[in-house]
């Protein structure tokens, strides 16, 4: 009986450690791989004509793996201007802009090439983040 209890205890510990370890690998937050490191107002932008209202947000991949990123910047009319950037290498940077910006920005990150993880659509972002 004592051997059965010891075996059961060891099996439970082993199973819980295995489960915890695999969950930690699956639960990596890719958003932690990107950092918004700078914002600016009123700098020229090829796509905008309203220079005093232009808002730009700059992001950097701070992980050692490539990532895909969806950047959304809010325009004054509360709609989101969305930018999809793929295969951002470690330490590389990218940016998004709003021609008549509010100063609000959002981003979503996934492992580069991960087709199982989908980004929200522009329609979903406009619906969910008014």
Secondary structure as the mmCIF struct_conf table of DSSP 4:
data_model
#
loop_
_struct_conf.conf_type_id
_struct_conf.id
_struct_conf.beg_label_comp_id
_struct_conf.beg_label_asym_id
_struct_conf.beg_label_seq_id
_struct_conf.end_label_comp_id
_struct_conf.end_label_asym_id
_struct_conf.end_label_seq_id
HELX_RH_AL_P HELX_RH_AL_P1 UNK A 2 UNK A 26
TURN_TY1_P TURN_TY1_P1 UNK A 27 UNK A 27
HELX_RH_3T_P HELX_RH_3T_P1 UNK A 30 UNK A 33
STRN STRN1 UNK A 34 UNK A 41
BEND BEND1 UNK A 42 UNK A 42
TURN_TY1_P TURN_TY1_P2 UNK A 46 UNK A 47
BEND BEND2 UNK A 49 UNK A 49
HELX_RH_3T_P HELX_RH_3T_P2 UNK A 51 UNK A 53
STRN STRN2 UNK A 55 UNK A 61
BEND BEND3 UNK A 63 UNK A 65
STRN STRN3 UNK A 67 UNK A 75
TURN_TY1_P TURN_TY1_P3 UNK A 76 UNK A 77
BEND BEND4 UNK A 78 UNK A 78
STRN STRN4 UNK A 80 UNK A 88
TURN_TY1_P TURN_TY1_P4 UNK A 90 UNK A 91
STRN STRN5 UNK A 93 UNK A 98
TURN_TY1_P TURN_TY1_P5 UNK A 99 UNK A 100
STRN STRN6 UNK A 101 UNK A 111
TURN_TY1_P TURN_TY1_P6 UNK A 112 UNK A 113
BEND BEND5 UNK A 115 UNK A 117
HELX_LH_PP_P HELX_LH_PP_P1 UNK A 118 UNK A 121
HELX_RH_AL_P HELX_RH_AL_P2 UNK A 122 UNK A 128
#
